[in-house]
Amino acid sequence: MASSGPRALSNREEDRLMKQVKADGLKKCDDYVKAFAACAEGRTVSTAWACRGQLKEMQSCLAQYTSPDAVDAARRQWLKENRPEGGA
């Protein structure tokens, strides 16, 4: 696989990036997260079927911000902002 420069993050950087991507996704999907949480409040087992629609909407929203493509884009942006050009 050809590379046009350093593309790998350290484990610590990768962990920090993933946490940030997830946090950003939760913030952008806040309305869906709140709707699911409101539905699930006071429920236990029945959450699985009673809140199925809210769960699917929340997961669909989060998927667009936490998909492999979205994480790759965030990684490229992080590298662009935090790594000097012309390594290796």
C-alpha positions in Angstrom: 0.0 0.0 0.0 1.6 3.3 -1.1 1.6 6.2 1.4 1.9 9.9 0.8 3.2 10.6 4.3 2.6 9.7 7.8 -1.0 8.4 8.2 -0.8 6.5 11.5 -1.7 7.9 14.9 -0.2 6.7 18.2 -2.6 4.7 20.3 -3.1 7.7 22.6 -3.9 9.9 19.6 -6.2 7.4 18.1 -8.1 7.0 21.4 -8.4 10.7 21.8 -9.6 11.1 18.2 -12.2 8.3 18.6 -13.5 9.9 21.8 -13.8 13.3 20.1 -15.6 11.8 17.0 -18.1 10.1 19.3 -18.6 13.2 21.4 -19.1 15.3 18.3 -21.6 12.7 17.0 -23.6 12.7 20.2 -23.7 16.5 20.2 -24.9 16.6 16.5 -27.5 13.9 17.3 -28.6 15.4 20.6 -32.3 15.6 19.7 -32.4 11.9 18.8 -30.4 10.9 21.9 -32.8 12.9 24.1 -35.8 11.3 22.4 -34.4 7.8 23.0 -33.5 8.7 26.6 -37.0 10.0 27.3 -38.6 6.9 25.9 -36.3 4.6 27.9 -36.7 6.5 31.1 -38.3 4.2 33.7 -38.2 1.2 31.5 -36.0 -1.9 31.7 -36.6 -4.8 29.4 -39.5 -3.1 27.5 -37.1 -0.5 26.2 -36.1 -3.0 23.5 -39.5 -2.9 21.7 -41.1 0.2 23.1 -38.3 2.5 22.0 -37.2 0.7 18.8 -38.0 3.6 16.5 -36.2 6.1 18.6 -33.2 3.8 18.9 -33.0 3.3 15.1 -33.2 7.1 14.5 -30.5 7.7 17.0 -28.3 5.0 15.6 -28.9 6.2 12.0 -27.9 9.7 13.0 -24.8 8.6 14.9 -23.7 6.3 12.1 -23.2 9.2 9.7 -20.8 10.9 12.2 -19.0 7.8 13.4 -18.7 5.7 10.3 -15.3 4.5 9.1 -15.4 7.2 6.4 -16.2 9.9 9.0 -13.4 8.6 11.3 -10.9 8.6 8.4 -11.9 12.2 7.5 -11.4 13.2 11.1 -8.0 11.4 11.2 -6.8 13.2 8.0 -7.9 16.5 9.4 -6.1 15.8 12.7 -2.9 14.8 10.8 -3.2 18.0 8.7 -3.5 20.2 11.7 -1.1 18.4 14.0 1.7 16.9 11.9 4.2 18.8 9.9 4.4 18.2 6.1 7.2 16.2 4.6 7.8 13.5 7.3 9.3 10.1 6.5 
